[in-house]
Amino acid sequence: MPTQPIRPIPPLRLLLAALTLAAASPAPAQDPSSWLMRAFVNAERGVPPDVPAPDALSGKLATWDRLRAPAPRGGPDIVVVTGRSGAVTAPAMVLVGNRMLPLIELATFAAANPAWPATATMRARAERAAADPQTPDDDARAVFTILPPQTAAGRARLALLTGDLETARAAWRAGSFDPQVESALLTRFGGILTRDDHIIRADRLLWLGATSAAARLLPLLPDEARALTQARIALRNNAPDAEARAASVPAAQLTDPGLLYDRAVWLVRQGQTASARALLANSRVRAGSVTVPELWLKQRLDLARPAMREGDARTAWRLLANHNSFALGRPLAERSLAERQAFTDVEWLAGWLALRRLNQPQDAIRHFSSFRAAVLTPVSQARGDYWLGRAAHAFGDPAMARAAFDRAASHPDFFYGQLASEFLGRAPALPQAAPPPVSPADRSAFNADELVRATRLLTFDRERQSLFLRALADSIETPAQARLATELAGSLSRPDLAVRVARASRASFGLPASGGTGVFGLTDPGFPRLDNAALPSDLWLISHAIARQESFFDRTAISSVGARGLMQLMPGTAADVARKLGLPYDPDRLFSDPGYNLTLGSSYYGQRLGNFDGSHLLAIAAYNAGAGNVRRWLATLGDPRGRPLPEVIDWVEMIPFSETRNYVQRVIENAAVYSMLEPRRPGATPRASQWLAAPTRGGE
């Protein structure tokens, strides 16, 4: 990490004390909004407030805004800055852009306010700074007392500070850090660390691609581990002797997962994709022996998907079916998000191939059961149960199929829950549920919450308020809090908060099994409706469905590529649509006027609908990925229009872009729910099959 010595800063501690007192001390009556506007301007210039805060929350918000300094463009994210005056070392500072942030204050604020927005970034910056050797020992100790380290570099610095062997061993085994830290650990603990510690470290370093660090370990490894490590380094670095080294490792190591992974990647780079597929499809590894399961699983997916598209479903399935990534005994739900995501992607596709391409429903049941056991959210649980029901039906087990479809159908606000209801011969319907009850104590506690108070205080600053809205939605822990948050959304005219709360509530405690049916009482505020737009009546439902997915109904939403407003229109597209409609084009109205944005967006969607002969499925996909991509998929995947429903669902699941696959399902489920809420709208239907423009073929 770059470091930058500077001249001493003797007044620093006095300045920090003064700022702390200013935030807590009473001040002359002053409007908090006006004071905060000035404080935010000062923060952007890298300076603290110039007058005391009118109240504690305003002072805390000013501190938060100063400490959440945005990352600079180009150059390092942070620079550790220290100063020395004789034998006295000034407290470490963290330079982020033009902001000089006291390290201890940064760590203290992050630890004390974990639910506030941007504190995860503050925490990461504080740990990186504390891990830097330039940071004084006392400051590093203080940070790690406040924030126990979560990275290998942080644990390494803590081990050097404390002399604790187990901390050193955990750091040594965990991953890569600067060579000077590595050398310091070996000097301090080299006589205590074992051969197994070095073997485990070398393996993980190579999974992470840190070949130089792995090479430095070679003298510390026993012969067999050294040969394996040298072979993997050669494969990783594309060395001329890579193939020979890989072939010469001891026989017992030929099935090492790391070597198999590196050989497969090397073969693909050499243009030998078929050999890479055969290598992994035919390999068998011990359960739980894979060091980085998400990379192992992703590589198998990357090889299986092209094989599937080329018509080699058998090889694709074998690549996915025998991954053996995890040891038995540990619940899948306890795995990291990255591991669970990779695992569920593999198990779902293996199940689909077994069911829809290989006529192996018993294998499909196994894969879909594994998928279902690993997922935690209702939307994924509905997906798993629907496909488990399909597999059980094909296998000839009607009781298992019925139970799985019933579980999926208990989620009528999600795509596969809606399809499960149809398979069972009934139209999807939302349960009749009143909003969750709220007690006076619930309301009092909610109103006292700092996130709620900050959200109300920041009505003058929509951008910063939006950060607190998202944090508030993520912090909801009870149905009563969810209801109160949707009421807050209405009072602030922030429908995007209601959408976020409704989604978060369903994910957290909206499962019928946990008594969460009352959360369906929040469906209405979670599906906002706008009647101030000049919308064609037949596009009202789908336009709202798209806006809910595109922007959560945040009228000021802007994407990383510049798409704007409710329906995320690019300025050029919006101008073209306005011209065709005979409307004046005003780019500011894309943000300020939701009706204007919805009018232009619905017209643009109508054009896509016309491009594809009235197919909502293809028009929705084109709205997200572009008409050109959809036409390419029609050429490669076939045309789903007029096909039986199971084949249409297959087409959706085979869309090459994961974002578009998800987008199509979310928009269609939104359209179905809006139809349940607004059944008299033209074109309203709660049946996802009709939005897919395919006939219902229950039983297939």
Secondary structure, 3 states (H helix, E strand, C coil): CCECCCCCCCCHHHHHHHHHHHHHCCCCCCCHHHHHHHHHHHHHCCCCCCCCCCCHHHHHHHHHHHHCCCCCCCCCCCEEECCEECCEECCCEEEECCEEEEHHHHHHHHHHCCCCCCHHHHHHHHHHHHHCCCCCHHHHHHHHHHCCCCCHHHHHHHHHHHCCHHHHHHHHHHCCCCHHHHHHHHHHHCCCCCHHHHHHHHHHHHHCCCHHHHHHCHHHCCHHHHHHHHHHHHHHCCCCCHHHHHHCCCHHHCCCHHHHHHHHHHHHHCCCHHHHHHHHHCCCCCCCCCCCHHHHHHHHHHHHHHHHHCCCHHHHHHHHHCCCCCCCCCCHHHCCHHHHHHHHHHHHHHHHHHHHHCCCHHHHHHHHHHHHHHCCCHHHHHHHHHHHHHHHHHHCCHHHHHHHHHHHHCCCCCHHHHHHHHHCCCCCCCCCCCCCCCCHHHHHHHHHCHHHHHHHHHHHCHHHHHHHHHHHHHHCCCHHHHHHHHHHHHHCCCHHHHHHHHHHHHHHHCCHHHCHHHHHHHHHHHCCCCCCCCCCHHHHHHHHHHHHHHHCCCCCCECCCCCECCCCECHHHHHHHHHHHCCCCCCCHHHHCHHHHHHHHHHHHHHHHHHCCCCHHHHHHHHHHCHHHHHHHHHHHCCCCCCCHHHHHHHHHCCCCHHHHHHHHHHHHHHHHHHHHCCCCCCCCCCHHHHCCCCCCCCC
